């Protein structure tokens, strides 16, 4: 009788140790998985241009100003993850009388529209008219163009033809974008 109690006690102790060990391993695996899958997004906000959005912490942001002509400039916000893809937001001064469609067509090189097949889709978000088009070349891209605060905004995702994973990030960033 004493032997059975000892075996039962040992089995209980070893079972408890195995259970705690299993929970510990599960905890570490879960933390590793969650930290890779669920990252805390960063927030970009620029009140001068009136834009705010969240983006994955796996991206780095760089900004650059360019002069296009003597009275027109371009500010580019680039979200970089790797060398095979990029997301950019180009904010470009424009003539206030130019419609977004006319501007994109009239500035085909700057807007990447010259690399498209010439077709686009239109939509609106509130009072903003948006056009969307695909373009192709060494890079394949999708650009959304709109006017905000008197400037053209070109929201672009570009990938090498064999790379597709960044497009989901682009949609995620767009879903958090606010024009302030």
Buried (B, 14 or more C-beta within 10 A) or exposed (E): EEEEEEEEEEEEEEEEEEEEEEEEEEEEEEEEEEEEEEEEBBEBEBEEBBBBBBBBEEBEEEEEEEEEEEEBBBBBBBBEBEEBBBBBBBBBBBEEEBEBBEBBBBBBEBBBBBBBEEEBEEEEEEEEBBBBBBBEEEBBBBBBBBBBEEBBBBBBBBBBEEBEEBBEBBEBBEEEBEBE
